[in-house]
Amino acid sequence: MRWIRRLLGRRREQARPEVTEGQVAATAALARAQAARQVAADRRPAVDEVACELRAIRERNHFADLIRNTVLGGEAR
């Protein structure tokens, strides 16, 4: 019976591993990554708005090139 108690006593000690420096660093890196992801998610609407504006400008330029090439007799891109 003593050997069972001894095994159980060791088992309790092993159940609480110490936190290593690597685990602390990994936890800190995870927190930084989560914060950066939240910042990026918060910026998303502004980025989408600017992308939409740039897309509209690019389309206008494309149509202007098509019309210019048609009028001047050049080939369209």
One Martini backbone bead per residue (centre of mass of N, CA, C, O) as a GRO file, in nm:
protein
   77
    1MET     BB    1   0.054   0.065  -0.017
    2ARG     BB    2   0.291   0.260  -0.013
    3TRP     BB    3   0.350   0.255  -0.319
    4ILE     BB    4   0.087   0.394  -0.399
    5ARG     BB    5   0.129   0.657  -0.248
    6ARG     BB    6   0.392   0.728  -0.387
    7LEU     BB    7   0.276   0.747  -0.673
    8LEU     BB    8   0.060   0.960  -0.611
    9GLY     BB    9   0.255   1.178  -0.510
   10ARG     BB   10   0.412   1.207  -0.777
   11ARG     BB   11   0.173   1.275  -0.955
   12ARG     BB   12   0.106   1.548  -0.827
   13GLU     BB   13   0.376   1.682  -0.895
   14GLN     BB   14   0.346   1.638  -1.212
   15ALA     BB   15   0.077   1.810  -1.256
   16ARG     BB   16   0.282   2.071  -1.192
   17PRO     BB   17   0.423   2.238  -1.411
   18GLU     BB   18   0.652   2.442  -1.509
   19VAL     BB   19   0.715   2.750  -1.633
   20THR     BB   20   0.865   2.844  -1.911
   21GLU     BB   21   1.020   3.069  -2.109
   22GLY     BB   22   0.890   2.969  -2.371
   23GLN     BB   23   0.596   2.995  -2.273
   24VAL     BB   24   0.604   3.295  -2.218
   25ALA     BB   25   0.682   3.380  -2.505
   26ALA     BB   26   0.439   3.248  -2.647
   27THR     BB   27   0.221   3.406  -2.500
   28ALA     BB   28   0.316   3.686  -2.591
   29ALA     BB   29   0.297   3.633  -2.896
   30LEU     BB   30  -0.004   3.572  -2.900
   31ALA     BB   31  -0.098   3.846  -2.793
   32ARG     BB   32   0.024   4.014  -3.024
   33ALA     BB   33  -0.129   3.875  -3.255
   34GLN     BB   34  -0.414   3.939  -3.153
   35ALA     BB   35  -0.383   4.246  -3.155
   36ALA     BB   36  -0.310   4.276  -3.457
   37ARG     BB   37  -0.573   4.151  -3.563
   38GLN     BB   38  -0.763   4.362  -3.440
   39VAL     BB   39  -0.648   4.606  -3.586
   40ALA     BB   40  -0.704   4.499  -3.872
   41ALA     BB   41  -1.012   4.470  -3.833
   42ASP     BB   42  -1.059   4.776  -3.772
   43ARG     BB   43  -0.937   4.872  -4.064
   44ARG     BB   44  -1.104   4.738  -4.295
   45PRO     BB   45  -1.311   4.958  -4.387
   46ALA     BB   46  -1.098   5.163  -4.487
   47VAL     BB   47  -0.961   4.979  -4.693
   48ASP     BB   48  -1.214   4.920  -4.865
   49GLU     BB   49  -1.267   5.213  -4.948
   50VAL     BB   50  -1.001   5.267  -5.095
   51ALA     BB   51  -1.021   5.030  -5.294
   52CYS     BB   52  -1.278   5.131  -5.432
   53GLU     BB   53  -1.163   5.396  -5.537
   54LEU     BB   54  -0.930   5.272  -5.704
   55ARG     BB   55  -1.110   5.099  -5.886
   56ALA     BB   56  -1.263   5.338  -6.015
   57ILE     BB   57  -1.018   5.479  -6.137
   58ARG     BB   58  -0.923   5.243  -6.312
   59GLU     BB   59  -1.179   5.226  -6.485
   60ARG     BB   60  -1.173   5.510  -6.600
   61ASN     BB   61  -0.898   5.477  -6.737
   62HIS     BB   62  -0.976   5.245  -6.920
   63PHE     BB   63  -1.205   5.390  -7.075
   64ALA     BB   64  -1.029   5.621  -7.175
   65ASP     BB   65  -0.839   5.445  -7.341
   66LEU     BB   66  -1.050   5.323  -7.529
   67ILE     BB   67  -1.150   5.588  -7.651
   68ARG     BB   68  -0.880   5.700  -7.748
   69ASN     BB   69  -0.811   5.456  -7.934
   70THR     BB   70  -1.061   5.481  -8.112
   71VAL     BB   71  -1.019   5.774  -8.212
   72LEU     BB   72  -0.700   5.730  -8.296
   73GLY     BB   73  -0.669   5.412  -8.399
   74GLY     BB   74  -0.584   5.232  -8.186
   75GLU     BB   75  -0.510   4.995  -7.964
   76ALA     BB   76  -0.631   4.808  -7.728
   77ARG     BB   77  -0.536   4.665  -7.417
   0.00000   0.00000   0.00000
